[in-house]
Every structure is written in structure tokens, then in C-alpha cells.
Amino acid sequence: MKLIIQIPCLNEAETLEIALNDLPKHIDGIDEIEYLIINDGSVDNTVEVAKNWGVNYIVNFKRNKGLAKGFMAGLDTCLRYGADIIVNTDADNQYCGADIEKLVRPILDKKADIVIGERPIDETEHFSPLKKKLQHFGSYVVRKASQTDIPDAPSGFRAFSREAAMHINVMNNYTYTLETIVQAGRSSMAITSVPIRTNGFLRKSRLFHSMGAYVKRSMITIIRAYMMYRPLTFFSAMGSIPFLAGFIIGLRFLVYLFTGQGTGHVQSLIFASTLMLLGFMTFIVGLQADVVANNRKILEDIQYRMRKQDYNAALKKLKKMKKQDGAIEIDK
């Protein structure tokens, strides 16, 4: 059983070694632990720090591509180098490395394929009261959208089994955290959470520069993911609003008509017809999107089978290769 711990990095020279030193070297049930960093266009000494520490793999982006792209590139590399379990953590040492054992235990026990670390949000001192409330609200929205019971959706501290990682797709360029939960829930993957600890504050978040921007981009990500995996439900709900409004206005016109006061209210009839037509057209869009979503499921199944063949071939090739000293660098 091989575990690869991946860390997305953007100019993390000051904190990376602290995070790496905190990672476990042995976990019961795991035969081999390796370490990978995703260098997302860093312009400092992040790569040198990683090499000096002794990481096994370095994925290099020539320019910054964002957390979501880095996460997917890390998954791809981990799978190609034979990972049975992949853990994602942060380079700022936000999460307690010893809790990786808690993350992987449900996967080792075959109780889950994806495990999310649940942070003690209310006890985290460097989270402002507003951020705590928004974290809870965001997690609530994701739970409803994904039909899961994950209490800390934005947490980036998570573990994936090999099978789950081969199914994962991230479409947005912002973050993988929310979309992967919606995808897992709507695809009936076995997903759970475990309580974890957090370390002291080392630097500000690089994912967002203001709370307003974070809320805006997170909500867009959730809505897009929900539209992708539940399009008929989404567009039916959206279409029902103008349709019901038009229906009520139409009833109002009929009341005037049957009481002999219909003259002068024809504009209400036109407005009602327009609203009902808009609602009906939105429902038709939902039907079309549902057909597209079913085609997407077929394409995802084909993609999974191709990934499985590709990664199995890479694994056979890897077994024939000699062990390389130093970090293996992969340019993307």
C-alpha cells in the first residue's frame, strides 16, 4: 500500500520545510510513503527547499495556473507513480501532519473512498467571526447541493483512494474543494469526514484577497457544479419562478375578465403570457441540459476506463525502472 502526500506550492520557501517536517514517516497499514509538491509557478526558492528536504516528485508549472489545475496535475502524477492513497495538504502547515493517519484510516478500512478533514472552525483563533459564519454557511450550501453530510467543505486536507482519484474531474479554475464534494455526492462515491487539528497561523491565504471575493467565487463554483450534476432540478426551479408569477398574474386577469372589468387589463395578460413562456423555455433548457449531463456521464465512464488503462500501463513501466536518487521532476 503506497501513500503519496501532495502539496500545492506558490512561493512557499519560508513555510514549506516546516510543513514537510510535520508530515508522517510511517503509518500502520501503509508500506511506503512518498512526497510530492506542485510548483505552481513559484519565483522564490520553493523547489530548492523541496529538493534539499528530499521530496520524491516535483510537478513544475512555468507560470501560475491556480489551485484547481495544480491539484489535478498532482493527482495525475500520484496515480502515474503508483499511489494507492493520495493525501492533499497545504504548504503553510495549516493542518496537523500527524492527523494524516486519521484521514487514511477509513480508506484503509474500506469504509470510504474520499475523506475530508474537519477543522475546529469555531476554535480557530485567526478566523474572524465573519469568516467562521461564512465557512459554516458555505458548508451548509455544499451539503444541500451534494446531498452529503460533510461539515467542513472548504477544507483542503483530504485523502482519496486510487479509484476515487481516477473518477475526479475539476472544471473550474478557482478551487477543487467545493466541486469535488458535489461531484462525489452526486456520483454516489463513499465520502466521509474526520475531525482534525490545525496549527498556528503562518501566513495569509493566497486563495482569496477579500472575504467578498471568496464568497462570490465560492457561490459561483457551487452553482456551476450543481448545474452540471443536477441540471433538470436546477433549471426547473429557476423556471418555476417566472412561470408561477405569470400564472398568478393570469389568474388576476381572469378574475377581472369574469367580473366584467377585463377591459384595460390586456397588458396584464401579455405580461403573464411572457412570464409563463419564459418559465416554460427555462424548463426546456433544463431538459436539454439533462440530456447533455447524461452524455457527460457516459464520457466520464469512458475517461475513467482510459485513465485506468493509462495508469496501469504507467505502473507496469514504473516497476521495471530502477529507483532514482533525488526528486523526479515533471514539467507541465
Secondary structure, DSSP 8 states (H G I E B T S, - for coil): -EEEEEEEESS-TTTHHHHHHTS-S--TT-SEEEEEEEEES--SSHHHHHHHHT-SEEEEESS---HHHHHHHHHHHHHHTT-SEEEE--TT--B-GGGHHHHHHHHHTTS-SEEEEE--GGG-TTS-HHHHHHHHHHHHHHHHHHT---S-TT---EEEEHHHHHH-----SS-SHHHHHHHHHHTT--EEEEE--B----S--SS-SSHHHHHHHHHHHHHHHHHHHSHHHHHHHHHHHHHHHHHHHHHHHHHHHHTT--TT-HHHHHHHHHHHHHHHHHHHHHHHHHHHHHHHHHHHHHHHHHHHHHHHHHHHHHHHS---SS-EEEE-
